């Protein structure tokens, strides 16, 4: 019996290794979705598997009020790896929880209620994060959601300037919109958001749940623009498949925030997986690898579109976060990619095929993805 809130795909997955998934009938699939960027190191990475096994044999769980070495190590690691001077870390279980915490921290630290978010944004599915999410299909069945949110057009500096005022607690932005269609912000837009929030005494929040952990060529996408937020949220690939989210804050946010907590904040096994994941990403320079292979993938996709006159409007993104806007509809394309080409990818709205492969793929894997898209769209 399937879970009633999920529409199950007609492929039963039994195992995975590296960038590949294997169905129960033995079929091999190249995973270019990585379960929405969760499998950053690919499947069953030996360093992560070993860390999980060792920690589970020692201590599976104890609440976060008791210091545990592996959790303290993750706090310190995230504080060191965070952009700028964001050195305060709160751990949770998912991206939507990280964004809920960011909302609470910003409102309590500023004493204000108004939050500015963007059209086409996606920040999560709990009632607070739904308030920041643009599409009605996600939130209308559950209304009323949290209030006090004003939406502006993504990338429009003038609209943003009109919205941010002395009643604003925070501005929430994805450096690249994921669910909204793989829409990258310009460095100028992110810098404008930084200037406006500083002038207004509001918090700038970057949702890096999908863009972070090396995916866009830097450890954090905001580093590509040279802009440091007051709050940064992370999840997805941070523990390579185990449920973990993090809210990273500047001192003024942490000092002004009210009480917050979670029973499962920073479980030792999950922290061990995260430490191994982050160590591997840094030691193997996977952000740099993602930049190089991502550039190759994008270039080859664009060349295939031109050479074969494929029905594609645009190829866009950064690093290994790539969107292909097709003219025939994304879901139809994805179905044929999976069933005919054994390539798994994701939608980003109705018209964009989204590639979020593990950061460990190479040019040969990129070539296979380009060939698959060419075969399906020709």
N, C-alpha and C positions, 0 to 999 in steps of 0.2 A: 504493500500500500504506500502510495506516495504522500509526501507532505502536502496538505491542501492549499498552501499558499504559493507553491511552486509549480510552474509548467515544466515538466521534465522533458529533456531532450531524448531522442531515440537512440542514444549511444550510452551503454552502461560501461563506465570506466572501472577498471580493475586495478591498474597499477600505473606508475609513472617513473621516468628516469630522465634527468636533464630536461631538454625541451620537448620530450615526447610523452604522450599518454597512450595507454594500451587498453583496448576494450576487452570485454569478457570473451569475445570471439577471436581474440588475437590480433585484431586490426591495429596498426600503428598510426597515430595521429600526431602531426606536428602542431604543438600548442602555441599559437600566436595570440592567445588571449590571456594566458597565465591566470585564469580565474580573476579577471579584472585587476591584473598586475600584482596579485598576491604572491605568486611563485616567482619571486625576483631572481632567485638562484636556480630556477628549474625545480624539478620534482625529485624528492628523496636525496637532497644534497648530502653527501657524507658528513661534512662538518656539522651541519644542523642536526642530522640524525644522531650523531655521536653525542652532541651536547644535550639533546633531549633525553637520551637514554641514561647518561651519567647523572643528570640532575634528578630524573624521576626515581632513580635508585637511592638517591640521598635524601631528598625532601621534595614531595610533590607540591605541597601548598602550606603556606601560613600567611595570615593576614598582613597587610602592608604596614601596620603599626609596629611590627617586629622587624628590626633590621635583618636582612639576609644578604650575604655577600654578593650573590649573583644579581640581585635587584639593585643593590648599591652600585655595582659595576655598570649596569645599564643606565642608571641615572647619570653617572659621571660621563659615560660614553656619549649619550645624547647631548648633554650640556656642552661637551667638547666639539661635537660634530655640528651643532646647530649654527646657523648663520649669525654673525654679529655677536652681541652680548646677551643672547637669549639663553639663560643658564638654569631656568627653573623648569622642572619636569613633573607632569602628572600623568600617570599611566592608567589605561582603561582597557576595554576589550574590543573596541571597534571604532571606525571612523565617525559614525554618527554620534557616539558618546564623546569623542574628542571634540567635535564641534559643539555639542551641548555644553561641555565644560567651558569652551571658549566663549560662548554666549554669556554664561553665568559669570565668568571671570571679568569679562569686559564690562558688563552692566554693574557689577558690584564695585569694581575698581574706579569706574567713572561716576557712579551715582546717576547714570542716565539710562534711558530705555530704548531709544530709537536705534535701529540697526539698518544699514544700507547694504543691500545685496544686489545681484545682477540678474537680468533676464537670461534665461537658458541655463542658469546655475543649477548644480545638484550638490547638496551638502549632507544628505542623509534622509532616513525614513522615520526616525522618532519624531514626536510632535513638535519639539523645539527645532530640530534640524529641518523638518518639513517646511517650517515657516520661512526658512532661507532658500528653499528649493522652488524654482520657478514653475515647472510644469504642473498644471492642474490635475493631470491624471494620477499623480503621486499623492496629492494631498486632499483633493476635493472630497473623496469618500470618508475622510477622517476629520473634517472640519467641525468645530473651530480648532485651528492650530494656534500656536503662540502668536501674539500680536506684536505691533510696533516695528514691522519690517517694511521698508520702502525699496522698490526695485527700480534700477536704472539700466540703460542699455550698456551691455558689455563693450568696453573699449571707447566709450564716448566720454571724453574728459570734461566737456561742458556740462553734461547731465550730472556727472559725479560731483562737480563743483557746486552745482545748484542744490544737490541733495544733502551734502555734508555741512552741518551747522553746529551751533553750540549745544544742541540737544542730542547730538549723535554720540552713541556709546561706542559703536564699532562699524567698520566697513569690512565685509567679508568678500574675498576674491579668490578664485582659482587662477594661478598664473597661466594655466592652460585649461580651458573648460573641457572636461572629459565627456560626461554623459550628454552635454550640450552640443557636441559635434566636433570635438578636437579643434577648439578655437584658441590659438595662442594670443596672449596680450602682448603689446609692445612694451619695451623697456620704459618708454616715455609715459605710457599709461600707468604703469605700476609706480613710477616715480611721482607722478601727479597725485596718485592715491596716498603715497607716503607724505607728501608735502601738505595735502589737504587735512589729513588726520592729525598731523603734528600741530598745525595751526589751530585746529578746532579742539585739541585736547582729547581726541578720540583714539581708539585702538585700531590699528591696521591688522587684520587677521588674514593670513594666507592659508587657504585650505590646500595642503600638499599631500592629501591622502592618496591620490593617484599619481601625482607628478613627482613625489619625493623618492628618496632612497635610490638615487642614481639614474632614474629613468630618462631624464631629459639631457644628460650629458654633464651635469653637476650633481652633487649629492642632493641639493634642493634646487628646484627650478628658479626660485627667486634669485639665486646666486648668478644665474645667467644674465639677469638684469641689474645686478648690483644693488638690490633694494632689500632692506632688512625690515621685517614686520615687527609688531609688538607681541603677536601670538602666531604660532605656526602649529597646524594640526597635521598629524601623520597617522598612518595605519597601513592597510594593504600589505606591501612587501616587507614590512619592518621585521617580521618574524618568520618569513618564508612559509606561511601557511597556517601558523598557529594564531589564534585570535588575540591581537594586541593593537591598541591605539595609544597615541601620546599627544598631549597638549603641552607645547613648549612656550614659556612666557618670559618676557622681560621683567626686571625687578619691580618696576612700578605697578605692573599688573599683579604679580605675585604678592606684593606687599599690601595691595588694596583689595584683594579678592576675599570674599567671604568663605565660610566653610564649605567643603565639597568632599565627597568620598565615594568609594565603590568597594563592595565586598571582595571582588576578584582583581583588584588593582595590582598589577605587577606580580602575578603568580610566578614562582621560581622556575618552573619548567618553561613557561612562555618567555621569561626573561633570558633563560639560557639559550633558547632558539634565537632570540633577537640579538644577543651578543655575538653568537656565531655568524649570523647573517651579516651584521654590520661589519664585523672584522673581515669577513671574506670580501665584501664589497669594497672596502677601503684598501685592503692589502693587494687585491688583484686589479685595482683601478677599474672597476666595472663602470663607473660613470664615464670615464674616458673611452672605454670600449663601446658603451652604448652610443656615445656621440659619433664614433667612427662608423660602426655598423649601421646605425640609424641613418646617417648621411648616405651611406651606400644604398640602403633599402629605398629611401626616398628618391634618390637619383635614378635607380633602376626602374622604379615604378613609373616615374615621370617619362622615362625613355620608352617604356613599354606602351604607355598611353599614346604617345606620339607615333611610334612605329606602327602600332596595330590599330590606330584610330579607335581606341576603346571608349565606351560611353562613360567617361569620367569627367566631372567638372573641375575637380581640384585634388591635389595631394598636399597635405599640410601636417604640421606637427613639429616636434623637436625630439632629437634622440630616438629612443625606441618607444615613442608615443606618437603613432602615425595614424592619420585619418585619410581615407580615400572616399571622397564624395562621389557617389555613383548616380547615374540617371535612371536606373531600373528599380531602385529600392534595395535597401541594405539587407533585409531579412531573406529575400529571395536569393541574393548573392551568397549570403552566409550559408544557407542550406546547401547550395551546390558546392561551395568550397569544402564543406564537411563531408558530404556524402560521395562526391565525385573525385575530390582531390585530397581527401584526408588532411585538410588544413582547418584548424579551429581558430575562429576569430570572434569578434564581438560587434554589436551594433553601437552606434552613438547617435541616437535619433533614428528617423526613418530612412535617411539617405546616406549615412556615413558608415563604412566598414572600418572598424577600429582595430589596429594592431598594437597589442601590448605584450610582446613576447618576453620570455625570460631574458635577463640581461646577459646571459651566457651564450646566446646564439652567435653564429658566425656568418660570413658572407654566403656560404653554401646554403644555409637555412634561409637566408634572405632571398637567394635566387629561386629556391623552391616556392616561396610565397609569391614572388613576382610571376613565375610560370603558372602557378595555380590561378592567380587573378586573371592572367591573360587568357587561359583556357576557358574560364567561366564567363568572362565578359565578351570574348570574341564572338 
